[in-house]
Amino acid sequence: MWLYIIIGVIVVAVGVWFVHHQRKLRLRAHLIQEAIRNRDFTFRLPTDGLLPGERAMQETLNQLGETIRQQVNQGEVESWERLTRVLTHEMMNATAPITSISQSMLGRDDVKGTPLEDGIQAIYDTSRHLSAFVANYRKMSELEKPVLEDLHLRPLLDDVCKAYPELTWELDVPTGITVRADAGMLRQVLMNLTKNAVQAEAQKMVVKQVEGNDTLRPEQLVLYIGNDGLPIPAENRQSLFVPFFTTKRNGSGIGLSLSRRMMIQQGGMLDLAEKQHVGCRAGFVMTILMA
């Protein structure tokens, strides 16, 4: 008698658990579907409380979302690259003769000291400014292919620290880590992020290795690079890596977009951090290939 009661209780408990578990799985499926529908490939669902097979499937879906996000970002970078090539060609064809003709006219005796001089000078200055702007386009479209090599990461970070002694640095990166990257490109990306932090009135930089991410592959290293400068406004977060988008008065708007492109060419990625570490108000996540 008691045996049947115990078996019945166990069956009911298993049935209740199974129904509850299936509801949780349906909720997960719905959340992933909504994320994909909204083109939000940063979804990360926890793997706690799942059976081994379900856990493996969730980890795969998390990694798939990360892969899709990287592919989308790479496609956007390539689209901007094709656009900048066309714009560079057309704008150079337009600005070069304007600059040349206005400069020539400024040297004429019948222009010097006349009311025409100020107008022609304005045309010349504007065309030169536009030419400088076009030069920034070229930086986007003429980036050389990276030369990947095995690099010790910590000495590279130490070099960047020495370049900005006015900042307080907190480095939490093991000394023995070796990455597969282009030394010049990687240093330039780190310098760009530090320069942006200084311009945002930062006093401290934090560089930490990120661990425990279920989307992290064995061949990848993830760094969090944050600072205590002015936070990035929510309305600017989506456009942060768009070429030539800037909120700075004298900014060119190519620093972050160029940095992301350099990381993609090295097999890595540069993203805005979703959550900030303690003591930071802005931060980025850099993915680098391990050696």
C-alpha positions in Angstrom: 0.0 0.0 0.0 2.7 2.5 1.1 4.7 1.5 -1.9 1.9 2.5 -4.3 1.5 5.8 -2.5 5.2 6.6 -2.7 5.3 5.7 -6.4 2.2 7.8 -7.0 3.8 10.8 -5.2 7.0 10.4 -7.3 5.0 10.2 -10.5 3.0 13.3 -9.6 6.2 15.2 -8.6 7.9 14.2 -11.8 4.9 15.2 -13.8 4.7 18.6 -12.2 8.4 19.1 -12.7 8.1 18.1 -16.4 5.3 20.5 -17.0 7.1 23.4 -15.3 10.3 22.5 -17.2 8.5 22.5 -20.5 7.0 25.9 -19.8 10.5 27.2 -19.1 11.8 25.8 -22.4 8.9 27.4 -24.3 9.7 30.7 -22.6 13.3 30.4 -23.7 12.2 29.7 -27.3 9.9 32.7 -27.2 12.7 35.0 -25.9 15.1 33.8 -28.6 12.5 34.2 -31.3 11.8 37.8 -30.2 15.5 38.6 -30.0 16.0 37.4 -33.6 12.9 39.2 -34.8 14.2 42.5 -33.3 17.7 41.8 -34.8 19.2 41.6 -31.3 21.8 38.9 -31.5 23.3 39.7 -28.1 20.9 37.4 -26.3 22.5 35.3 -23.6 20.2 32.8 -21.8 21.5 31.0 -18.7 22.2 27.3 -18.8 21.4 26.6 -15.1 18.7 24.1 -14.4 18.9 22.4 -17.8 19.5 18.8 -18.6 22.9 18.0 -20.2 21.5 17.9 -23.7 19.4 21.0 -23.2 22.4 22.8 -21.7 24.5 21.9 -24.8 21.8 23.2 -27.1 21.5 26.5 -25.1 25.3 27.0 -25.2 25.2 26.4 -29.0 22.4 28.9 -29.4 24.3 31.5 -27.4 27.4 31.0 -29.5 25.2 31.1 -32.7 23.8 34.4 -31.6 27.4 35.7 -31.1 28.4 34.4 -34.5 25.4 36.0 -36.3 26.1 39.3 -34.5 29.8 39.2 -35.7 28.7 38.4 -39.3 26.2 41.3 -39.3 28.8 43.7 -38.0 31.3 42.5 -40.5 28.7 42.9 -43.3 28.0 46.5 -42.1 31.8 47.3 -42.1 32.2 45.9 -45.6 29.2 48.0 -46.8 30.6 51.1 -45.4 34.0 50.3 -47.0 32.4 50.0 -50.4 30.5 53.3 -49.9 33.6 55.2 -48.8 35.5 54.1 -51.9 32.8 55.6 -54.1 32.5 58.8 -52.1 36.3 59.2 -51.9 36.6 59.1 -55.7 33.7 61.5 -56.3 34.6 64.0 -53.6 38.3 64.1 -54.7 37.2 64.8 -58.2 35.1 67.7 -57.0 37.4 69.3 -54.4 40.8 69.1 -56.2 40.0 71.6 -59.0 38.2 74.0 -56.5 41.3 74.1 -54.2 43.7 74.5 -57.1 41.7 77.3 -58.9 41.0 79.3 -55.7 44.7 79.0 -54.6 45.8 80.3 -58.0 43.3 83.2 -57.9 44.5 84.3 -54.4 48.0 84.8 -55.9 46.8 87.2 -58.6 47.5 90.9 -58.2 44.0 92.0 -59.3 42.5 89.9 -56.4 44.8 90.8 -53.5 43.4 93.6 -51.4 40.0 93.6 -53.1 36.6 92.5 -51.8 37.0 89.3 -53.8 39.9 88.1 -51.7 37.9 87.3 -48.6 35.4 85.3 -50.6 38.0 83.3 -52.5 39.9 82.7 -49.3 36.8 81.3 -47.8 36.3 79.0 -50.8 39.9 77.9 -50.6 39.7 77.2 -46.8 36.5 75.3 -47.2 37.8 73.1 -50.0 41.0 72.3 -48.0 38.8 71.3 -45.0 36.8 69.1 -47.3 39.9 67.6 -48.7 41.1 66.7 -45.2 37.7 65.1 -44.6 38.1 63.0 -47.7 41.5 61.9 -46.4 39.7 60.4 -43.5 37.5 58.5 -45.9 40.7 57.1 -47.4 41.7 55.8 -44.0 38.5 53.7 -44.0 38.9 52.3 -47.5 42.7 51.8 -47.8 43.4 49.9 -44.6 46.2 47.4 -45.2 45.8 43.7 -44.5 46.9 42.7 -41.1 50.1 40.7 -40.5 49.2 38.3 -37.7 51.9 37.1 -35.4 52.2 35.7 -31.8 52.3 38.6 -29.4 52.7 38.8 -25.7 49.8 41.0 -24.7 51.0 42.4 -21.4 54.1 44.2 -22.7 51.8 45.8 -25.4 49.4 47.0 -22.7 52.3 48.3 -20.7 53.5 50.4 -23.7 50.1 52.0 -24.0 50.1 52.8 -20.3 53.5 54.5 -20.6 52.0 56.7 -23.5 49.4 58.1 -21.1 51.1 58.5 -17.7 48.5 61.1 -16.7 46.0 58.2 -16.3 45.7 55.8 -13.4 45.8 52.2 -14.9 44.3 49.1 -13.4 45.6 46.1 -15.4 44.1 42.6 -14.6 45.7 40.6 -17.4 48.0 37.7 -16.8 51.6 38.3 -17.9 51.9 35.0 -19.8 49.0 35.5 -22.3 49.9 35.3 -26.0 47.5 36.5 -28.7 47.5 36.2 -32.5 47.2 39.7 -33.9 48.8 42.5 -35.9 50.9 44.4 -33.4 50.5 47.8 -35.1 46.7 47.5 -35.5 46.2 46.2 -32.0 48.2 49.0 -30.5 46.3 51.6 -32.6 43.0 50.3 -31.3 44.1 50.4 -27.7 45.4 54.0 -28.3 42.1 55.0 -29.9 40.1 53.8 -26.9 42.5 55.5 -24.5 42.4 58.7 -26.4 38.6 58.7 -26.4 38.7 58.1 -22.7 41.0 61.1 -22.1 38.7 63.3 -24.3 35.8 62.1 -22.1 37.6 63.5 -19.0 38.6 60.1 -17.7 41.2 59.8 -14.9 41.4 56.0 -14.7 41.6 53.2 -17.2 40.7 49.6 -16.4 41.7 46.6 -18.6 40.5 43.2 -17.4 40.3 39.7 -18.9 36.7 38.6 -19.1 36.1 35.0 -18.1 33.1 32.7 -17.6 31.2 33.7 -20.8 29.4 30.8 -22.3 29.8 32.3 -25.8 33.6 32.4 -25.5 35.4 29.9 -27.7 38.7 28.3 -26.7 40.6 30.3 -29.3 39.3 33.7 -28.1 40.4 36.1 -25.5 38.0 38.8 -24.3 39.2 42.0 -22.7 37.0 44.6 -20.9 38.5 48.1 -21.5 36.7 50.7 -19.4 37.2 54.2 -17.9 35.6 56.5 -15.4 35.0 59.3 -17.9 31.7 60.7 -19.1 29.1 57.9 -19.8 28.0 57.4 -23.4 24.5 58.7 -23.9 21.9 56.0 -24.6 20.8 57.8 -27.8 24.3 57.5 -29.2 25.0 53.8 -28.4 23.5 52.5 -31.6 25.4 54.9 -33.8 28.7 54.6 -32.0 30.5 52.5 -34.7 28.9 54.2 -37.7 31.6 55.8 -39.7 31.8 59.6 -39.4 29.3 59.7 -36.5 30.7 61.9 -33.8 29.5 64.1 -30.9 32.8 65.9 -30.7 33.1 69.4 -32.1 36.3 68.7 -33.9 36.0 64.9 -34.2 36.2 63.1 -37.5 34.0 60.2 -36.4 36.3 57.4 -37.8 38.2 56.3 -34.6 35.8 53.7 -33.3 34.5 52.5 -36.7 38.1 52.1 -37.9 39.1 50.3 -34.6 36.2 47.8 -35.1 37.3 47.2 -38.7 40.9 46.6 -37.6 39.7 44.1 -35.0 37.5 42.3 -37.5 40.4 42.0 -40.0 42.4 40.3 -37.2 39.6 37.8 -36.5 38.4 39.6 -33.5 35.7 42.2 -32.6 35.2 45.4 -30.7 31.8 46.1 -29.0 30.3 48.5 -26.5 30.1 46.8 -23.1 26.6 46.0 -22.0 27.5 46.3 -18.3 30.2 48.4 -16.7 32.7 47.2 -14.2 33.0 48.8 -10.7 34.5 52.3 -11.0 33.8 52.6 -14.7 31.1 54.6 -16.5 32.0 53.6 -20.1 33.6 50.5 -21.5 34.3 48.3 -24.5 34.7 44.6 -25.0 37.5 43.5 -27.3 37.8 40.0 -28.6 41.2 38.8 -29.7 42.4 35.5 -31.2 44.6 33.4 -28.8 47.9 32.2 -30.1 
